[in-house]
């Protein structure tokens, strides 16, 4: 099963994705995409590590080049999150730049072949408005395009609003 979990900042999407993963097929792999660039990002990383500390996830860090990732045998993969991965691919020197969408979609296909269940977390980038500077608008539009592509491809799409999951496509909670 391929599930996309989408929501705004601090909506509860990560908690939901982890609980869905725990209902799925073990062993579990968590792919972390957030680069530690400042104190705020380090705090977020530590928060997410604490959330999954007792949940039997093996963790793999992958900031760019998802298609090159080879995992040990796993049942469920949780990719957290496309927002960070997109920013890395667009703006990091080692990223795919203008080929970010294609790079990430190729990586998703590679992940699908390596697991039984794939859960991907992403940000609802249009929830915060649309009056952004050029680089930010490029990020918002590109992540929006990626979210559309993946939502079409995946079996289940769940939006999280104020901690409440809403099934938009397929599946049940």
C-alpha positions as CSV (number, residue, x, y, z in Angstrom):
1,X,0.0,0.0,0.0
2,X,1.3,3.5,-0.9
3,X,0.0,6.3,1.4
4,X,0.6,10.0,1.2
5,X,0.0,12.0,4.4
6,X,-0.3,15.7,3.8
7,X,-0.9,18.6,6.2
8,X,0.2,22.0,7.3
9,X,2.9,22.8,9.7
10,X,2.3,21.2,13.2
11,X,-0.9,19.6,11.9
12,X,-0.2,16.2,13.4
13,X,0.8,14.6,10.0
14,X,4.0,13.0,11.4
15,X,2.3,11.4,14.3
16,X,-0.4,10.0,12.0
17,X,2.2,8.7,9.6
18,X,4.1,6.9,12.4
19,X,0.9,5.3,13.7
20,X,0.0,4.1,10.2
21,X,3.5,2.7,9.8
22,X,3.2,0.8,13.1
23,X,0.0,-0.9,11.8
24,X,1.8,-2.0,8.7
25,X,4.3,-4.7,8.0
26,X,7.5,-4.9,10.1
27,X,10.4,-4.3,9.9
28,X,10.1,-0.5,9.7
29,X,12.5,2.0,8.1
30,X,12.3,5.8,8.7
31,X,13.9,7.9,6.0
32,X,14.8,11.3,7.5
33,X,15.3,14.1,5.0
34,X,15.9,17.2,7.2
35,X,19.4,18.6,7.2
36,X,20.5,20.2,10.4
37,X,21.3,23.7,9.4
38,X,20.5,25.7,12.5
39,X,19.2,25.4,16.1
40,X,15.6,25.3,15.0
41,X,16.1,22.4,12.6
42,X,18.1,20.6,15.3
43,X,15.2,20.9,17.7
44,X,12.8,19.6,15.1
45,X,15.1,16.6,14.3
46,X,15.4,15.8,18.0
47,X,11.6,16.0,18.5
48,X,11.1,13.5,15.6
49,X,13.8,11.2,17.0
50,X,12.1,11.2,20.4
51,X,8.7,10.5,18.7
52,X,9.9,7.3,17.2
53,X,12.5,6.2,19.8
54,X,10.4,3.3,21.1
55,X,8.8,2.3,17.8
56,X,11.4,-0.1,16.4
57,X,12.3,2.1,13.3
58,X,15.7,1.8,11.8
59,X,16.6,5.3,10.6
60,X,18.3,6.2,7.3
61,X,19.2,9.8,6.6
62,X,18.8,10.8,2.9
63,X,19.0,14.5,2.0
64,X,19.3,14.2,-1.8
65,X,19.5,11.4,-4.4
66,X,16.7,9.3,-3.1
67,X,16.9,7.0,-6.2
68,X,20.4,5.9,-5.1
69,X,19.2,4.7,-1.7
70,X,19.4,0.9,-1.0
71,X,17.6,-0.3,2.1
72,X,18.0,-3.5,4.0
73,X,15.0,-5.8,3.8
74,X,12.0,-3.9,5.2
75,X,8.2,-4.2,5.2
76,X,7.3,-0.6,5.7
77,X,9.2,2.6,4.7
78,X,8.2,6.0,6.2
79,X,9.7,8.9,4.2
80,X,9.6,12.1,6.3
81,X,9.2,14.5,4.5
82,X,8.9,15.6,0.9
83,X,9.0,19.3,1.9
84,X,12.6,18.9,3.2
85,X,13.6,16.7,0.4
86,X,12.3,19.1,-2.2
87,X,14.2,22.1,-0.5
88,X,17.4,20.0,-0.5
89,X,17.0,18.9,-4.1
90,X,16.2,22.5,-5.3
91,X,18.7,24.5,-3.3
92,X,21.6,22.3,-1.9
93,X,24.7,22.2,-4.1
94,X,24.5,18.5,-4.4
95,X,20.7,18.6,-5.2
96,X,19.1,18.0,-8.6
97,X,18.1,21.6,-9.1
98,X,15.6,22.1,-11.9
99,X,15.3,18.3,-12.1
100,X,14.1,18.0,-8.5
101,X,10.6,16.6,-9.3
102,X,12.0,13.9,-11.6
103,X,14.7,13.0,-9.1
104,X,12.3,12.6,-6.3
105,X,9.7,10.7,-8.3
106,X,12.5,8.3,-9.5
107,X,13.4,7.8,-5.8
108,X,9.8,7.0,-4.9
109,X,9.8,4.3,-7.6
110,X,13.0,2.9,-6.2
111,X,11.5,2.9,-2.7
112,X,8.3,1.2,-3.8
113,X,10.4,-1.7,-5.2
114,X,12.1,-2.1,-1.8
115,X,9.2,-2.4,0.6
116,X,5.6,-3.7,0.9
117,X,4.2,-0.5,2.3
118,X,5.4,3.1,1.6
119,X,4.1,6.0,3.7
120,X,5.2,9.5,2.5
121,X,4.7,12.7,4.5
122,X,4.5,16.0,2.8
123,X,3.5,19.6,3.5
124,X,0.4,21.4,2.3
125,X,2.4,24.4,0.9
126,X,-0.5,26.5,-0.2
127,X,-2.1,26.6,3.2
128,X,0.1,29.6,4.2
129,X,-0.8,31.9,1.3
130,X,0.9,32.6,-2.0
131,X,2.7,36.0,-1.7
132,X,6.3,34.7,-1.7
133,X,9.7,35.8,-3.0
134,X,11.0,34.1,-6.2
135,X,13.0,31.2,-4.6
136,X,10.2,30.4,-2.1
137,X,7.6,30.5,-4.9
138,X,9.7,28.1,-6.9
139,X,9.8,25.8,-3.9
140,X,6.0,26.1,-3.3
141,X,5.1,25.5,-6.9
142,X,7.5,22.6,-7.4
143,X,6.4,20.9,-4.2
144,X,2.8,21.4,-5.2
145,X,3.5,19.7,-8.5
146,X,5.2,16.8,-6.8
147,X,2.3,16.4,-4.3
148,X,-0.1,16.2,-7.2
149,X,2.0,13.6,-9.0
150,X,2.3,11.4,-6.0
151,X,-1.3,11.8,-4.9
152,X,-2.3,10.5,-8.4
153,X,0.1,7.6,-8.1
154,X,-0.6,6.5,-4.5
155,X,-3.4,4.2,-3.3
156,X,-4.4,6.4,-0.3
157,X,-4.1,10.1,0.4
158,X,-4.9,11.5,3.9
159,X,-4.9,15.1,4.9
160,X,-4.4,16.1,8.5
161,X,-6.1,19.2,9.7
162,X,-5.8,20.3,13.4
163,X,-4.8,16.7,14.2
164,X,-7.8,15.3,12.5
165,X,-7.1,12.9,9.6
166,X,-9.4,13.2,6.6
167,X,-9.2,10.4,3.9
168,X,-9.2,12.1,0.5
169,X,-8.5,8.9,-1.5
170,X,-8.7,5.2,-0.9
171,X,-8.1,3.4,2.4
172,X,-9.6,3.8,5.9
173,X,-8.2,4.8,9.2
